[in-house]
Amino acid sequence: MRYKPNQRVAYYEVTGKSDPCPARIEVGEILIDRPRGKTTVWDFFNSRTEEPAWVTGELLGYARVDPGTMKPVPEPKLQAVLERRKSLGEEA
């Protein structure tokens, strides 16, 4: 995804995906996209195999793209979610 300065983007936790799925992402990983709602589905079509595929996600929070670095900077609520996920991941 190409970002624009100050663009608001959404962080989604991948909650499911079809089998097979051409997207190289696993359940539990984070996907960054434009805001699409609380839950969303990304549909894919593999032109090589002519099979449809999908990935589902649940909204974690929002970030704004920093004009200087052109990287998303999490808003406070999202930052808290990411820190909690990181601490849970380190404890496991």
N, C-alpha and C positions, 0 to 999 in steps of 0.2 A: 504494500500500500504506500502510495506517495503522499506525504504530508504537506499541508499548507501551514504557514505561520498562524499560531493561535487557534488552529483547528481543534475541535473537541472530538476525541475518539473514545471508543468504549472498549473495555477489557472484558472478554468472555472466557469462562471456564468451559472447556470442551466436556460435554456430558455424555456424548454418544457418537458413534459413526457407523456407517454401513460396512459390510464385509463382502467384497473387497472395497477399499476406498483409496483413490489416488492421492488424497491429501496426506502429506507426511506429518501428521500430528496425532498425538495419543490422547485418550480420555484423561482428563485431569490437567492437561496443559492449558496455557493461556493463549488466546487468539485475540489480536487487536484488529478492530474494524471500525467502520462508521457506526454510530448509534443505530441499532435496529430494534430495540425493545428489550423487555425483561428476559425473554427467551427467544431464540432464533434458530433457523435452520439454513445452512448453506447447501445448495444443491450443485452437484458437479455432473458432468457428462464426460466419460472417458471416450474420446473419439477413436482411439486405437481399438478398444474392445467393444465399443458401442454399448457400454453399460452405464446406467445412472448410479450416482453415489450421493451421499449426504453426510453432513456433520452437524450436530446440534450443540448449542451452547447456552449458558446461563450468565446473565450480566453480573459482573463483579463490581464495576464502577467506571468512572470516567477519568480522562486525562486531557490536558491541553498540550499542544505542540509548542515547545519553546522556540521562538523565532531565531534565537542565536545558535542553538544546537540542532534544531529541527528534529528533536526527539520528544516523545511524550513525557510529560511530567505529571505524575498521578495527583489527582485532587485529594484532599485530606481523608475522605471516607475510603477511597480506593487504597491509599497508602496504608491505612490501618488494616485493610483486608490482606494486602500483599505481605505486610509484616507478620500478621498472624499465620498466614500460609507458610511463610519462610520458617517461623519458629516451630510450627508443627512438623514441617519437613525435616528440620534438624534434630528434633526429638525422636523421630521414628527410626 
